Amino acid sequence: MTGRMLVVLTALLTAPLTAGTGAEQLPSSSLELHSEVDVAQLLVLEKTDVVMATGNLNPSHYPAQRAAKVVQHYLITRYGTPHRVITLERVHKASAEEVAELGRKYHLELSVQETITNRTESVSAEVVFPGGEGKAAPLVQATCDGLLQINTQVLDEAFYQKHRASNMLVSAENIPGIYGYVDPSMEALWNLGKVVSSEVMLRESNESTLYNLAQVASVTQLETENAQLRFQYQVLLHEMVSQEIITWKLLVSWSPAEGVRVLETEWIPKCEHCVTPPNH
């Protein structure tokens, strides 16, 4: 089909990573283990170079999966905690339409799973990718109040009190480590990394991207005089279409009462003269 190319996901995941602007190399085995995209749902990634399809969409193809991944990032930023993380389970139905002076709007019926309890919830969502030359962040409308019924208060409070009371500030590197292993003592920090990374991935997403958190390269707890815990994260984001690994530094705070706040974000270029992404 003119202006359309089909990319087999298996080849995409096993191809050499592009050492492009702002990208770093990561072992392919690590990416294959930590990618949360369901390979069975993404046997084919469909990109359209000229005109994107409208009307009903194949739920397993790239346009629907890309929009659904944006919904996942949005839900994590809204409901995520160190002990509540949401993954995309399946897209059941998808359609798209062009909206004048707004952009392309996607209507989605999907299911998500909370990874710690394995509870599955249904979600209806709308995603708008703004048109024009600017790289504005997608607009998302989605709710899943069933996720709030997963009570993480006891676990979150225990994590909070442990790190508030400790005389030693926690730090860690390479979460997950080799072969995808996450030490149980680092699980909450890994989950918090997913939550804060989702804010960046949501902001950076457009109709040509598919983001996933590959690894927390480092996390360091910082001193603070207020009630919030404060952490400096350096995360590696896997952009699956371009195969780039993009590094971001994030200053974040968290407490059970106030939730997650991303205070500062900084894109870390691979080269001295790399250009800052257009959203900044």
C-alpha positions in Angstrom: 0.0 0.0 0.0 1.4 3.4 -1.0 3.0 5.3 1.9 2.5 2.4 4.3 5.1 0.0 5.7 4.6 -3.0 7.9 7.3 -3.7 10.4 7.4 -7.1 12.1 7.8 -6.5 15.8 10.2 -9.4 16.3 12.6 -7.8 13.8 12.1 -4.4 15.5 13.0 -5.7 18.9 16.1 -7.7 17.8 17.5 -5.1 15.4 20.6 -3.1 16.4 19.7 0.0 18.5 20.1 3.4 16.8 22.8 5.4 18.4 21.1 8.6 17.4 20.5 11.9 19.0 20.0 11.5 22.8 20.2 7.7 22.5 22.3 5.2 24.4 23.0 1.5 23.9 21.4 -1.1 26.1 21.9 -4.9 25.8 19.2 -6.3 23.6 18.4 -9.1 26.1 17.6 -6.4 28.7 15.2 -4.7 26.3 13.4 -7.9 25.4 12.9 -8.8 29.0 11.7 -5.4 30.2 9.5 -4.3 27.4 5.9 -4.3 28.6 4.3 -4.5 25.2 2.5 -7.7 24.5 4.3 -9.4 21.6 1.2 -11.4 20.8 -0.8 -8.2 20.3 1.9 -6.4 18.3 2.8 -9.0 15.7 2.6 -6.2 13.2 3.4 -2.5 13.7 1.6 -0.4 11.1 3.0 3.0 10.2 1.4 5.3 7.6 3.6 8.0 6.1 1.0 10.0 4.2 -2.5 9.6 5.5 -3.4 7.8 8.7 -6.4 5.5 8.6 -9.8 6.7 10.0 -12.9 4.7 11.0 -12.5 1.3 12.7 -9.0 0.2 13.4 -7.4 -3.2 13.8 -6.8 -3.3 17.6 -3.5 -5.2 17.2 -2.0 -2.8 14.7 0.3 0.2 15.4 -2.1 3.1 15.4 -4.5 1.6 18.0 -1.6 0.2 20.1 0.2 3.5 20.1 -2.9 5.4 21.3 -3.5 2.7 23.9 0.0 3.0 25.2 -0.6 6.7 25.8 -3.6 5.8 27.8 -1.5 3.5 29.9 1.0 6.3 30.6 -1.8 8.6 31.6 -3.4 6.0 34.0 -0.1 5.4 35.7 0.5 9.1 36.2 -3.0 9.4 37.7 -3.2 6.2 39.8 0.3 4.9 40.2 2.2 4.5 43.5 5.3 2.6 44.6 2.8 -0.4 45.0 0.3 0.2 42.2 1.5 0.0 38.6 -0.7 -0.4 35.5 0.1 -2.3 32.3 -1.8 -2.5 29.0 -3.4 -5.9 28.7 -5.4 -5.7 25.5 -7.1 -3.3 23.1 -10.6 -4.6 22.3 -11.9 -1.9 20.0 -10.4 1.2 18.4 -11.5 3.8 15.9 -10.1 7.2 14.7 -11.4 10.4 13.3 -10.1 13.7 12.1 -11.4 16.6 14.2 -11.0 20.0 12.6 -8.6 22.4 14.3 -7.9 19.8 16.9 -6.2 16.8 15.4 -6.7 13.0 15.2 -9.0 11.6 17.9 -8.9 7.9 18.9 -11.7 6.1 20.7 -10.6 3.0 22.6 -12.0 0.2 24.5 -9.2 -1.6 26.4 -8.3 -3.6 29.4 -5.5 -2.8 31.8 -3.9 -4.9 34.6 -2.6 -3.8 37.9 0.7 -5.8 38.0 1.0 -6.5 41.8 -2.5 -7.9 42.4 -3.1 -9.0 38.7 -6.4 -7.3 38.8 -7.9 -6.5 35.4 -10.1 -3.5 34.7 -11.9 -2.2 31.6 -11.3 1.3 30.4 -13.0 3.5 27.8 -10.7 6.3 26.6 -10.2 9.1 24.1 -6.8 10.2 22.9 -6.2 13.3 20.7 -2.9 13.8 19.0 -2.9 17.5 18.2 -2.3 18.5 14.6 -0.1 21.2 13.3 3.7 21.6 13.3 4.0 21.8 17.0 4.8 18.7 19.1 2.1 19.2 21.8 1.4 16.4 24.2 -1.5 14.1 23.5 -4.8 14.9 25.2 -6.3 12.0 27.2 -9.7 11.4 28.7 -9.9 8.1 30.7 -10.9 7.0 34.1 -10.6 3.7 35.9 -11.8 4.1 39.5 -11.6 0.4 40.0 -7.9 0.9 40.3 -8.4 3.0 43.4 -10.1 0.0 45.1 -6.7 -1.7 45.1 -5.7 -0.5 48.6 -1.9 0.2 48.8 -2.1 2.4 51.8 -0.4 0.0 54.2 2.5 -0.8 51.8 2.9 2.8 50.8 3.0 4.0 54.4 5.5 1.4 55.4 7.8 2.4 52.5 7.4 6.0 53.3 8.2 5.6 57.1 11.2 3.4 56.3 12.8 6.0 54.1 11.8 8.9 56.3 13.3 7.3 59.4 16.4 5.8 58.0 19.7 7.5 58.7 21.1 6.3 55.3 19.7 7.7 52.1 19.0 4.9 49.6 20.7 4.7 46.2 20.7 2.0 43.5 21.7 1.4 39.9 20.6 -0.7 37.0 17.0 -1.7 38.0 16.3 -4.3 36.6 19.7 -5.9 36.4 20.9 -8.6 34.2 18.2 -11.0 32.9 15.5 -8.7 34.2 16.0 -9.4 37.9 14.7 -6.9 40.4 15.8 -7.3 44.0 12.7 -7.4 46.2 14.1 -4.5 48.2 14.2 -2.4 45.0 10.8 -3.2 43.8 9.1 -0.1 45.1 11.8 2.1 43.7 11.4 0.4 40.3 7.6 0.9 40.4 8.1 4.6 41.4 10.4 4.9 38.4 7.6 3.6 36.2 5.3 6.2 37.6 7.6 9.2 37.1 8.8 8.0 33.7 5.2 7.8 32.5 4.8 11.5 32.9 7.7 12.1 30.5 6.6 9.3 28.1 3.1 10.8 28.0 4.4 14.3 27.2 6.8 13.0 24.5 4.4 10.7 22.8 3.1 11.5 19.3 1.7 9.5 16.3 5.1 8.2 15.4 6.3 6.9 18.8 5.8 3.9 21.2 7.6 4.4 24.5 8.4 2.0 27.3 10.6 2.3 30.4 13.7 0.0 29.7 15.6 0.6 32.9 16.2 2.8 35.9 19.9 3.5 35.4 20.2 5.1 38.8 18.1 6.4 41.7 19.3 8.4 44.7 17.3 9.6 47.7 18.0 13.2 48.5 17.8 15.1 51.8 14.6 17.1 52.4 13.2 19.1 55.2 9.5 18.7 54.3 7.3 15.7 54.5 7.9 14.5 51.0 10.5 11.9 50.1 12.7 13.2 47.3 14.6 11.2 44.7 16.9 11.8 41.7 16.2 9.3 38.9 18.0 8.7 35.7 15.9 6.5 33.4 16.4 4.9 30.0 13.3 5.1 27.8 13.0 2.7 24.9 11.3 4.3 21.8 10.4 1.1 20.0 9.8 2.5 16.5 13.2 4.3 16.1 14.9 1.8 18.5 16.5 4.6 20.4 17.3 4.4 24.1 16.8 8.0 25.4 18.1 9.1 28.8 16.2 11.5 31.1 17.1 12.8 34.6 14.1 13.4 36.8 13.8 15.1 40.2 10.8 13.8 41.9 9.0 13.9 45.3 6.5 11.5 46.8 4.5 10.9 49.9 1.3 8.8 50.5 -0.6 12.1 51.3 0.6 14.2 48.4 1.3 11.5 45.8 4.0 11.8 43.0 5.3 15.1 41.9 7.8 15.4 39.0 9.7 18.6 39.9 12.3 18.8 37.2 13.0 16.9 33.9 16.2 17.0 31.9 16.9 15.2 28.7 20.5 13.9 28.6 22.0 14.1 25.1 24.4 11.5 23.9 26.5 14.1 22.0 27.6 17.6 22.9 25.7 19.3 20.1 22.5 17.3 20.2 19.3 19.4 19.9 16.8 19.4 22.7 13.5 17.7 21.9 10.8 20.2 20.6 8.5 19.9 23.7 11.0 21.7 25.9 
